[in-house]
Amino acid sequence: MAHNPQGPEGNYDPSGSTQMFRAFVDEGAPQRRPQAAPQSGPRVSLIAGVIAAVVIVAAVAWLALG
């Protein structure tokens, strides 16, 4: 038989699962970080890509029709 210690409140858990679950949750809890300013890198890249695509399509259409 395994030794099953009492929980933090003094309640006896015969299977020990509650203590193991609490240890798992406490260990895996994400650390809260202060909110940083949102990064605009992906949005700027997307806008630049769309503008470049429009310019290329316009240039191809101008060459094809001109």
N, C-alpha and C positions, 0 to 999 in steps of 0.2 A: 504494500500500500504506500502511496506517495504521501508526503507530508503536505497538507493543505493549510497554509496560514490563514488567519482571519483577515478580512478586508480592512480598508481604512476606517470604516465606520464600526468595526468590530463584529460585523455579520459574518457568520461562518458560511463559506461556499464549499460544499462537499466536492465539487468537481474542479474547482480552481479556475474555471473558465472566465469568470467575471474579472478576476485579477489579471489574467493573461490578456483579456480583451482591453481592459483599461490601460495596461502597459503598452499594448500595440497602438491604441488610439493616441495616447500621450506622446509616444515616440514618433508617430507618423504625422502629427499635426503640422500643417504648413506654418512656417514662420511669417508673421505679418510684416510687410515692409511698408514704409510710407509711400503714398501715391506720388509717382513721378509724373512729369509732364509727358503727355502722349507723344510717341515717336511719330514723326511725319515722313520718315524715309519711305516706307512702302507706298503711301499715298502719292508722294511726289513722283516716285518711279512710275506708278500707274498712269498718272496724268501725262508725264513726259512720253511714255510709250504710246498712249492714245494720240497725242498731238503728232508724234513722228509718223504713226500709221496713216493719219489723215493727210499729212504732207506728202507721203510717198504715193498714196492712192491718187491724190490730186495731180502729182507730177506725171504719173503713168497715164492718167486720163488725158492730160494736156498734150503729152507726146503722141498718144494714140489718135486723138481727134485733130491735132494741129497740123 
